[in-house]
């Protein structure tokens, strides 16, 4: 798992006219899919849990901005027989990207991430939270 700490503020660009930006924010279309995630906040920290079944640590990158976390990478499709036919194709493969914004600053030096059994758990202690 690659981890990069960035010092500039993360900005989501919008494709709407300025007068609609605040009413309906949107992210420009991308070819990446968004994995399912839970974001939990306490007084001391944020916890982000991301469902990344079938993804290894080497296929995940974490980008920590002062105001956001971006989890990105790719899930590779399994090998299939050349003459096989799908009857159901509901699992997403290829590049993924998850963006999580924070209302308060986190202590970058104390962020931890652990991928186990397809679930990525990221703990982000808040500045001024309990130690």
C-alpha positions in Angstrom: 0.0 0.0 0.0 1.5 3.3 -1.0 0.9 6.3 1.3 1.5 9.9 0.4 1.0 12.9 2.6 0.2 16.1 0.6 0.4 19.6 1.9 -2.0 21.4 -0.4 -5.8 21.5 0.1 -7.9 19.1 -1.9 -10.4 20.7 -4.2 -13.3 18.9 -6.0 -14.0 20.5 -9.3 -17.5 20.8 -10.5 -19.1 20.7 -13.9 -22.0 22.9 -13.0 -22.4 26.7 -13.6 -21.3 28.7 -10.6 -24.8 29.5 -9.5 -25.6 25.8 -9.2 -22.4 24.7 -7.6 -23.6 25.0 -4.0 -27.0 23.5 -4.7 -25.7 20.4 -6.4 -22.0 19.7 -6.2 -20.7 17.0 -8.6 -17.5 15.4 -9.6 -16.5 15.4 -13.3 -17.2 12.0 -15.0 -14.4 9.5 -14.5 -13.7 5.9 -15.6 -13.1 5.0 -12.0 -15.7 3.3 -9.8 -16.3 4.2 -6.1 -16.0 1.3 -3.6 -18.5 1.0 -0.8 -17.2 2.6 2.4 -18.2 3.6 5.9 -17.0 6.8 7.5 -17.3 7.0 11.3 -16.4 10.0 13.5 -15.7 10.3 17.2 -14.3 13.3 19.2 -10.9 11.7 18.8 -10.7 10.4 15.3 -12.2 9.5 11.9 -12.4 5.9 10.9 -12.8 5.0 7.2 -13.6 1.4 6.3 -13.5 0.5 2.5 -14.7 -2.7 0.9 -11.8 -3.8 -1.4 -12.4 -7.5 -1.8 -9.9 -9.0 -4.2 -7.5 -6.1 -4.0 -3.9 -6.5 -2.6 -2.0 -3.8 -0.6 0.2 -3.2 -3.7 -2.9 -2.2 -5.7 -4.0 0.6 -3.3 -2.7 4.1 -2.9 -3.7 6.5 0.0 -3.4 10.3 -0.6 -3.8 12.3 2.6 -4.5 16.0 2.1 -5.0 18.5 5.0 -8.8 18.4 4.5 -9.4 15.0 2.7 -8.4 11.4 2.1 -8.3 9.8 -1.3 -8.2 6.0 -1.7 -7.4 4.9 -5.2 -6.1 1.9 -7.1 -7.4 -0.9 -9.3 -9.0 -4.3 -9.0 -7.9 -6.8 -11.6 -10.5 -9.1 -13.2 -10.0 -12.8 -12.7 -8.9 -15.0 -15.6 -11.8 -16.4 -17.6 -12.0 -19.1 -20.2 -11.9 -17.6 -23.7 -15.1 -19.3 -24.8 -17.0 -18.5 -21.5 -20.1 -16.4 -21.3 -21.2 -14.2 -18.3 -24.7 -14.8 -17.0 -24.3 -12.1 -14.3 -21.6 -9.5 -14.2 -22.1 -7.4 -11.0 -18.5 -7.1 -9.7 -16.7 -3.9 -10.7 -13.1 -4.2 -11.9 -10.6 -1.6 -13.1 -9.6 1.7 -11.5 -11.4 2.9 -8.3 -11.3 6.1 -6.4 -12.9 7.1 -3.1 -12.8 10.7 -1.8 -13.6 11.5 1.9 -13.5 15.1 3.1 -13.0 16.1 6.7 -14.4 19.0 8.7 -11.4 19.1 11.1 -7.7 18.5 10.7 -6.1 15.1 11.3 -2.7 14.2 12.7 -0.9 12.9 9.6 1.9 11.2 11.5 -0.5 9.0 13.5 -2.7 7.8 10.6 -2.8 4.0 10.3 -4.1 1.7 7.6 -4.7 -2.0 7.6 -6.0 -4.3 4.8 -7.4 -7.5 6.1 -9.8 -10.0 4.4 -10.8 -7.4 1.8 -11.6 -4.6 4.2 -9.3 -1.6 4.4 -9.5 0.2 7.8 -8.0 3.7 8.1 -7.7 5.4 11.4 -7.2 9.2 11.3 -6.7 10.8 14.7 -8.0 14.4 14.9 -5.8 17.3 15.9 -6.4 18.0 19.6 -8.2 14.6 20.0 -7.4 12.3 22.9 -4.0 10.6 22.8 
